[in-house]
């Protein structure tokens, strides 16, 4: 099976505008993500960008990028437009990698791709163990509740995604990476945004609300996503220290 990784990216993030082009070790965040995806070596990698500056940066750093429209409600809609524009044949799976997680584990990307193929799943994602029960009340940390404990390499079905929870059974820190079959991606973008999705600001709820099964695999670690300036400075310190 052939996998294509598409990384949606835009400069107009509400909490931290311009973050894809913030530098760590003299390389933009978006180009770091591109390189991680490339190192996973599961197929072609393309950045789907709303802004020409992102396209130029990725290309300048040896990557591949495509310009998409500015009116997409979600990253998945942007990915679908990029897929149509690319006109790539014989692709079976689309890996949707967040453009603000330059420290995502390469092994975890590979693991999700393998599980999608071996289980012939329609849609899959990753989650990590909760580090602290205080995370249950943190709305910035998206949680996923699964049918089974994510042990022994299980690929368990997601029951719900939520921002706050008092439940502690089979609950994990959701990581914003998705893999879908081409048919599932097409079906997803044709569906209207669900009430649940809009209220919780979680596009994956559109899938669950329309009986699209999402499987969840356990990630080896929780990458730091860059949502705030504090996140950026913390990650910059970690990544620059490692070099």
C-alpha positions in Angstrom: 0.0 0.0 0.0 1.2 3.5 -0.8 1.1 6.3 1.8 1.2 10.0 1.1 2.0 12.4 4.0 0.4 15.9 3.7 1.2 18.5 6.3 -1.4 21.3 6.5 0.0 24.7 7.5 -1.1 28.4 7.8 0.4 31.6 9.2 -2.9 32.9 10.7 -3.1 30.7 13.8 -5.2 32.6 16.4 -3.0 31.9 19.4 0.4 32.3 17.8 0.3 33.9 14.4 3.3 33.1 12.1 4.4 30.1 14.1 5.2 27.8 11.1 8.1 30.1 10.2 9.5 30.4 13.7 13.1 29.1 13.8 14.7 26.4 15.8 18.3 25.7 15.0 18.0 28.1 12.1 15.3 26.0 10.5 11.6 26.9 10.4 9.1 24.7 12.5 7.3 23.7 9.3 10.6 22.5 7.6 11.5 20.6 10.8 8.1 18.7 10.5 8.7 18.1 6.8 12.1 16.5 7.6 10.6 14.3 10.3 8.0 13.0 7.9 10.7 12.4 5.2 12.9 10.5 7.7 9.9 8.2 8.5 10.3 7.0 4.9 6.8 5.8 4.4 6.2 7.7 1.1 6.1 11.1 -0.5 5.7 14.2 1.7 4.0 17.5 0.8 3.2 20.6 2.8 -0.3 22.0 2.0 0.0 25.7 2.8 -2.4 28.7 2.9 0.5 31.1 2.5 3.1 31.6 -0.3 5.7 32.4 2.4 5.4 28.8 3.8 5.6 27.3 0.3 8.8 29.3 -0.4 10.4 28.4 3.0 9.7 24.6 2.5 11.0 24.7 -1.1 14.1 26.7 0.0 14.9 24.0 2.6 14.6 21.2 0.0 11.0 20.2 0.6 7.9 20.0 -1.5 4.9 22.3 -0.9 1.6 23.3 -2.6 -0.5 26.4 -2.2 -4.1 25.9 -1.1 -7.2 28.1 -0.5 -7.7 30.4 2.5 -11.2 29.4 3.4 -10.9 25.9 4.8 -12.6 25.2 8.1 -10.2 22.4 9.0 -6.8 21.0 8.2 -8.5 17.9 6.7 -10.3 20.1 4.1 -7.0 21.7 3.2 -5.4 18.2 2.8 -8.2 17.1 0.5 -7.7 20.1 -1.8 -4.0 19.4 -1.9 -4.7 15.8 -2.8 -6.9 16.9 -5.7 -4.3 19.4 -7.0 -1.5 16.9 -6.8 -3.3 14.4 -8.9 -1.2 11.5 -7.6 -2.3 8.1 -8.7 -2.3 4.8 -6.7 -2.2 6.4 -3.3 -4.0 4.3 -0.7 -3.5 6.1 2.6 -3.1 9.8 3.6 -1.0 10.6 6.7 -2.1 14.0 8.1 0.8 15.4 10.2 0.3 18.6 12.2 2.6 21.4 11.1 3.3 22.6 14.7 4.9 19.4 16.1 8.5 19.5 15.0 9.5 17.0 17.8 7.0 14.2 16.8 8.6 10.8 17.0 9.6 9.3 13.6 9.0 5.8 15.1 5.4 6.7 16.0 4.7 7.9 12.4 6.0 4.6 11.1 4.1 2.6 13.8 0.7 4.3 12.9 1.3 3.6 9.2 2.1 -0.1 9.8 -1.0 -0.5 12.0 -3.3 1.1 9.4 -2.0 -1.3 6.7 -2.0 -4.5 8.9 -5.5 -3.8 10.3 -6.9 -2.4 7.0 -8.3 0.4 9.0 -10.3 3.4 7.6 -8.9 6.0 10.0 -6.3 5.9 12.8 -4.6 8.2 15.2 -2.1 8.2 18.2 -2.4 8.9 21.9 0.0 8.9 24.8 -0.3 8.0 28.4 -1.3 10.9 30.7 1.6 12.3 32.6 -0.5 14.0 35.3 -4.2 13.8 36.3 -4.2 17.7 36.2 -4.2 17.2 32.4 -7.9 16.1 32.7 -8.9 19.7 33.4 -6.7 21.3 30.8 -8.8 22.2 27.8 -5.7 22.7 25.6 -4.9 19.0 26.0 -7.3 16.9 23.9 -8.2 13.6 25.5 -9.3 10.4 23.8 -11.3 7.5 25.5 -10.7 4.1 24.0 -12.6 0.8 24.2 -9.6 -1.0 25.6 -6.4 -0.2 27.4 -3.7 0.7 24.8 -1.3 -2.0 25.8 0.4 -4.9 23.9 0.4 -3.0 20.7 -3.4 -2.7 20.5 -5.2 -0.6 17.9 -8.3 0.2 19.9 -11.4 1.9 18.8 -12.0 5.5 20.0 -15.2 6.1 22.0 -14.9 9.8 22.4 -12.6 12.9 22.1 -13.0 15.6 24.7 -11.2 18.7 26.2 -12.2 18.1 29.8 -13.0 14.9 31.7 -13.4 13.5 35.1 -13.2 10.0 33.7 -9.9 8.2 34.3 -10.6 4.8 32.6 -8.9 4.2 29.3 -8.3 7.9 28.8 -5.2 9.2 27.0 -3.5 12.4 25.7 -4.5 12.6 22.1 -1.8 13.4 19.5 -2.8 15.3 16.4 -1.8 13.0 13.7 -4.3 11.1 11.5 -4.1 8.5 8.9 -7.1 7.8 6.6 -7.9 5.7 3.6 -8.6 7.8 0.5 -12.3 6.8 0.6 -12.6 7.9 4.2 -10.9 11.2 3.6 -13.3 11.9 0.7 -16.3 10.9 2.7 -15.2 13.0 5.7 -14.9 16.3 3.7 -18.3 15.8 2.1 -20.0 15.7 5.6 -21.3 18.8 7.2 -19.5 19.9 10.4 -21.4 18.3 13.3 -22.8 20.3 16.3 -20.5 18.3 18.5 -17.5 19.2 16.4 -18.2 22.9 16.4 -19.0 23.1 20.1 -15.8 21.2 21.1 -13.6 22.6 18.3 -12.5 19.0 17.5 -12.9 17.9 13.8 -12.4 14.2 14.7 -15.9 14.3 16.3 -17.4 14.7 12.8 -16.1 11.2 12.0 -17.5 9.6 15.2 -20.8 11.4 14.8 -21.1 9.9 11.3 -20.1 6.3 12.3 -16.6 6.5 10.9 -14.5 4.3 13.2 -11.2 5.8 14.5 -8.6 3.4 15.8 -6.0 4.6 18.3 -2.4 3.3 18.8 -0.2 4.1 21.8 2.6 6.6 21.0 6.0 6.2 22.6 6.0 9.8 23.8 4.0 13.1 23.8 5.5 15.7 21.5 5.3 19.3 22.5 3.0 21.1 20.1 3.6 24.8 19.5 0.4 26.6 20.5 1.8 29.4 22.6 5.1 31.4 22.8 5.9 29.5 26.0 5.6 26.2 24.0 7.9 27.6 21.3 10.6 28.7 23.8 10.4 25.5 25.7 10.7 23.3 22.6 13.5 25.6 21.2 15.5 25.1 24.3 15.1 21.3 24.2 15.8 20.9 20.5 18.8 23.3 20.5 20.3 21.7 23.6 20.2 18.3 21.9 22.3 19.5 18.9 
